């Protein structure tokens, strides 16, 4: 064994050292309090940092009587692990991991079928970050769901009217891409406001069922359909296409590009 390799604890050992039961650790994981790594065979592996966090969670629960939400806030106020804070706030990685486990798949199996490195998928599951829109869509399709559902957009509608500047955003899974919801709840259309940083792109083509409408509010974006049809769109331009066509896009503007983007039915 590599003497410099970080120590990893199995669930029973981590539970014993933290002074709680293994079932409690599993419960805390579902509550987003601590997200351990997984071995190639799917077994939980706790690091020294995880163990320190477990002991702190146990103290907050036993000595201060805090509930899970209050414990998360307390840990974040102390400058706790950003990875876990991100996971607790974002459902994407948690949902993907749950779907993978339900299907009895390892990281290596899913990553191999999608065409990405297992380390990339592991990072996504732990942090809900680090992949392109194309990869995220391919993962959603693999698990027979949609990106919108992974991002929590299938939750019951909260507001009938969404005021300017009060858009709820998807978890930031892709660098340079912000997706804001213009309509909330399980609707017949996905209505989004895409904000693309300079050079941001889908990093590959993807396709799904349905139809799409894109309207450029500011900036400049290029859409590539079927790998051979190039459309350079500027403010006021729009594009309508069948979602089953392979499509990719890139922000060609030297500043932000903002798009109104509608999918129907909600298959994105």
C-alpha positions in Angstrom: 0.0 0.0 0.0 1.2 3.5 -0.8 2.3 5.1 2.5 1.3 8.5 1.1 -2.3 7.4 0.2 -5.0 9.1 2.2 -6.7 7.0 4.9 -10.2 5.8 4.0 -12.7 4.3 6.6 -15.5 1.9 5.8 -18.9 2.8 7.1 -18.8 0.6 10.2 -15.4 1.9 11.2 -16.3 5.5 10.6 -19.5 5.1 12.6 -17.6 3.6 15.5 -15.0 6.4 15.5 -17.8 9.0 15.3 -19.7 7.4 18.1 -22.9 6.7 16.1 -24.5 3.8 14.3 -23.9 2.9 10.6 -27.6 3.5 9.9 -27.2 7.1 11.3 -24.3 7.7 8.8 -26.5 6.6 6.0 -29.3 8.8 7.2 -27.0 11.8 7.4 -25.9 11.1 3.8 -29.5 11.2 2.6 -29.9 14.6 4.4 -26.8 16.0 2.6 -24.8 16.4 5.8 -21.8 14.4 4.6 -21.1 12.8 1.2 -18.5 10.0 1.3 -16.6 8.8 -1.7 -17.4 5.5 -3.2 -15.0 2.6 -4.1 -15.1 1.0 -7.6 -17.5 -1.5 -6.1 -19.9 1.1 -4.7 -18.8 0.9 -1.0 -18.7 4.1 1.1 -15.3 5.4 1.9 -14.9 8.1 4.6 -11.8 10.4 4.7 -10.2 12.0 7.8 -12.0 15.2 6.8 -15.3 13.3 6.6 -14.6 11.8 10.1 -14.0 15.2 11.6 -17.2 16.4 10.1 -19.1 13.4 11.4 -17.9 14.1 14.9 -19.0 17.8 14.6 -22.4 16.8 13.3 -22.8 14.4 16.2 -21.9 17.2 18.7 -24.4 19.6 17.1 -27.1 17.0 17.3 -26.4 15.8 20.9 -25.3 18.9 22.6 -27.3 21.6 20.8 -30.3 19.6 19.6 -30.1 21.0 16.1 -32.0 19.5 13.2 -30.3 18.7 9.8 -31.0 22.1 8.2 -29.6 23.9 11.3 -26.6 21.7 11.4 -25.8 22.5 7.7 -26.1 26.2 8.5 -23.8 25.8 11.5 -21.2 23.9 9.6 -21.2 26.4 6.7 -20.9 29.3 9.2 -17.8 27.6 10.6 -16.3 27.4 7.1 -17.1 23.7 6.6 -16.4 21.6 3.5 -17.5 23.5 0.4 -18.0 20.2 -1.4 -20.6 19.0 1.0 -22.2 22.5 1.2 -22.6 22.4 -2.6 -24.0 18.9 -2.5 -26.5 19.8 0.2 -27.7 22.8 -1.8 -27.8 21.0 -5.1 -29.8 17.8 -6.0 -28.0 16.9 -9.2 -25.2 14.8 -7.9 -27.3 13.2 -5.2 -30.0 12.3 -7.8 -27.5 10.8 -10.2 -25.8 8.8 -7.5 -29.2 7.5 -6.3 -30.2 6.5 -9.9 -26.9 4.8 -10.4 -27.2 2.8 -7.2 -30.8 1.9 -8.0 -29.6 0.5 -11.3 -26.8 -1.5 -9.6 -24.2 0.3 -11.7 -20.6 1.2 -10.7 -18.9 4.5 -11.5 -16.8 2.7 -14.1 -19.8 1.2 -15.8 -21.8 4.3 -16.2 -18.7 6.5 -17.1 -17.7 3.9 -19.7 -21.1 3.9 -21.4 -21.3 7.7 -21.4 -17.7 8.1 -22.6 -16.3 10.1 -19.7 -13.7 9.3 -17.1 -14.9 7.7 -13.8 -13.2 10.6 -11.9 -15.4 13.1 -13.8 -18.6 11.2 -12.8 -17.4 10.9 -9.2 -16.8 14.6 -9.0 -20.2 15.4 -10.5 -21.9 13.1 -8.0 -20.0 14.7 -5.1 -20.1 18.4 -6.1 -22.8 18.6 -8.8 -20.3 20.4 -11.0 -17.7 19.9 -13.7 -19.4 18.6 -16.8 -20.7 20.1 -20.0 -24.4 20.4 -20.9 -24.0 17.7 -23.5 -22.6 15.2 -20.9 -25.2 16.1 -18.4 -27.9 15.5 -21.0 -26.4 12.2 -22.0 -26.4 11.1 -18.3 -30.0 12.2 -18.0 -30.9 10.2 -21.1 -29.0 7.2 -19.8 -31.1 7.1 -16.6 -34.3 7.8 -18.6 -34.9 11.3 -17.1 -34.2 14.9 -18.1 -31.7 17.6 -17.1 -34.6 19.7 -15.8 -35.7 17.0 -13.5 -32.2 16.4 -12.2 -32.0 20.1 -11.5 -35.2 20.0 -9.4 -37.5 21.6 -11.9 -40.2 19.0 -11.4 -40.9 20.3 -7.9 -44.4 21.7 -7.4 -44.8 25.3 -8.7 -44.1 27.9 -6.1 -45.0 31.1 -7.9 -47.4 31.8 -10.7 -45.6 35.1 -11.5 -41.8 35.2 -11.7 -40.6 38.8 -11.5 -37.6 40.2 -13.4 -34.4 39.4 -11.6 -36.1 36.9 -9.2 -35.4 33.8 -11.4 -34.5 30.6 -9.6 -31.3 29.1 -11.1 -30.3 25.5 -11.8 -27.4 24.2 -9.9 -24.1 25.4 -11.5 -23.1 22.1 -13.1 -21.4 23.7 -16.2 -18.7 26.4 -16.0 -19.8 29.6 -17.8 -23.5 28.6 -18.1 -26.3 29.9 -15.9 -29.8 28.5 -16.5 -32.7 30.5 -14.9 -36.3 29.3 -14.7 -38.9 31.6 -16.2 -41.7 29.3 -15.2 -41.8 26.9 -12.3 -43.3 23.5 -11.7 -44.1 20.4 -13.8 -45.3 22.4 -16.9 -45.8 21.4 -20.5 -42.9 23.7 -21.5 -39.4 24.2 -20.2 -39.0 28.0 -20.2 -35.5 29.1 -19.4 -33.2 32.1 -19.5 -29.7 31.0 -20.5 -26.8 33.3 -19.6 -23.6 32.3 -21.3 -20.1 33.6 -20.4 -17.7 34.4 -23.3 -16.7 31.2 -25.0 -19.2 29.1 -23.1 -20.6 26.2 -25.1 -22.4 22.9 -24.9 -19.0 21.2 -25.5 -20.6 18.7 -27.8 -23.8 17.9 -29.5 -26.9 16.2 -28.0 -30.5 15.4 -28.9 -33.7 14.4 -27.3 -37.5 14.4 -28.1 -39.5 17.5 -28.6 -39.1 20.9 -30.2 -37.2 24.0 -29.3 -37.4 27.8 -29.7 -34.4 30.0 -29.0 -34.5 33.8 -29.0 -31.4 36.0 -28.6 -31.8 38.8 -26.1 -28.2 40.0 -26.1 -24.9 38.9 -27.4 -24.2 36.4 -30.2 -24.5 32.7 -30.3 -23.8 30.0 -32.9 -26.0 26.9 -33.2 -24.8 23.8 -35.2 -27.5 21.4 -36.2 -26.7 17.9 -37.4 -23.1 18.8 -37.5 -23.4 20.7 -40.8 -25.9 23.5 -40.5 -24.4 26.6 -38.9 -26.6 29.4 -37.6 -25.0 32.7 -36.3 -27.7 34.4 -34.3 -27.6 38.0 -33.0 -30.1 40.1 -30.8 -33.6 39.7 -32.2 -32.9 36.5 -34.1 -34.7 33.3 -33.3 -34.3 29.6 -34.2 -36.9 26.8 -34.1 -35.9 23.2 -34.6 -36.8 19.6 -33.7 -34.9 18.5 -30.6 -34.2 15.1 -32.1 -31.7 16.8 -34.4 -28.2 16.8 -32.9 -27.5 20.3 -31.7 -24.6 22.2 -30.2 -24.0 25.8 -29.4 -21.3 28.3 -28.5 -21.2 31.9 -27.3 -19.4 33.8 -30.0 -19.7 37.2 -28.3 -16.8 38.8 -26.3 -19.3 39.4 -23.5 -22.3 37.6 -22.0 -24.9 36.2 -24.4 -28.5 35.9 -23.0 -31.1 33.6 -24.5 -34.7 32.9 -24.1 -35.0 29.1 -24.6 -38.2 27.1 -24.6 -38.5 23.3 -24.9 -41.8 21.4 -25.4 -42.6 18.9 -24.1 -40.3 19.3 -21.2 -37.7 16.8 -22.4 -34.5 18.8 -21.8 
